Amino acid sequence: MCAIDLGREVRTGRGLTDAGRAARERLRLRAVARFEGGDSNSRLAAALRVSERSVERWRRA
């Protein structure tokens, strides 16, 4: 994936900076721990302030 330098920050084709991707990965790892605890997708999405669709994708991965 190519990075585009926009002056202050570098964005990739997906629109996230390196810091944004790192923050998203930290959320995903928190979700994994809660999957093991038996939380539902809706409860987990609300707790992490993400969409249920994101939680569904993380659970399938």
C-alpha positions as CSV (number, residue, x, y, z in Angstrom):
1,M,0.0,0.0,0.0
2,C,1.4,3.4,-0.9
3,A,1.7,6.2,1.6
4,I,0.9,9.7,0.7
5,D,2.6,12.5,2.5
6,L,0.1,15.3,3.1
7,G,2.5,17.5,5.0
8,R,1.8,16.9,8.6
9,E,0.8,13.3,8.6
10,V,1.1,10.3,6.3
11,R,-2.0,8.5,5.3
12,T,-2.4,5.2,3.5
13,G,-5.0,4.3,1.0
14,R,-7.4,3.3,3.8
15,G,-7.5,6.8,5.3
16,L,-5.8,5.9,8.6
17,T,-2.5,7.3,9.8
18,D,0.0,4.9,11.4
19,A,-1.2,6.2,14.8
20,G,-4.8,5.5,13.8
21,R,-4.1,2.0,12.7
22,A,-2.2,1.4,16.0
23,A,-5.2,2.7,18.0
24,R,-7.6,0.5,16.0
25,E,-5.4,-2.6,16.7
26,R,-5.4,-1.8,20.4
27,L,-9.2,-1.8,20.3
28,R,-9.3,-5.1,18.4
29,L,-7.1,-6.7,21.0
30,R,-9.3,-5.4,23.8
31,A,-12.2,-6.9,21.9
32,V,-10.5,-10.3,21.7
33,A,-10.1,-10.4,25.5
34,R,-13.8,-9.6,25.9
35,F,-14.8,-12.3,23.3
36,E,-13.3,-14.8,25.6
37,G,-15.4,-13.4,28.4
38,G,-18.6,-14.0,26.5
39,D,-19.7,-10.5,25.7
40,S,-22.2,-10.1,23.0
41,N,-21.4,-8.1,19.8
42,S,-23.8,-5.3,20.7
43,R,-22.5,-5.0,24.3
44,L,-18.9,-5.0,23.1
45,A,-19.6,-2.4,20.3
46,A,-21.1,-0.1,22.9
47,A,-18.3,-0.5,25.4
48,L,-15.6,0.1,22.8
49,R,-17.6,2.8,20.9
50,V,-17.3,1.1,17.5
51,S,-19.9,-0.3,15.2
52,E,-21.4,-3.8,15.6
53,R,-20.1,-4.5,12.1
54,S,-16.5,-3.9,13.2
55,V,-17.0,-6.3,16.2
56,E,-18.5,-8.9,13.8
57,R,-15.5,-8.7,11.5
58,W,-13.1,-8.9,14.5
59,R,-14.9,-12.0,15.8
60,R,-14.7,-13.7,12.5
61,A,-11.0,-12.9,12.0
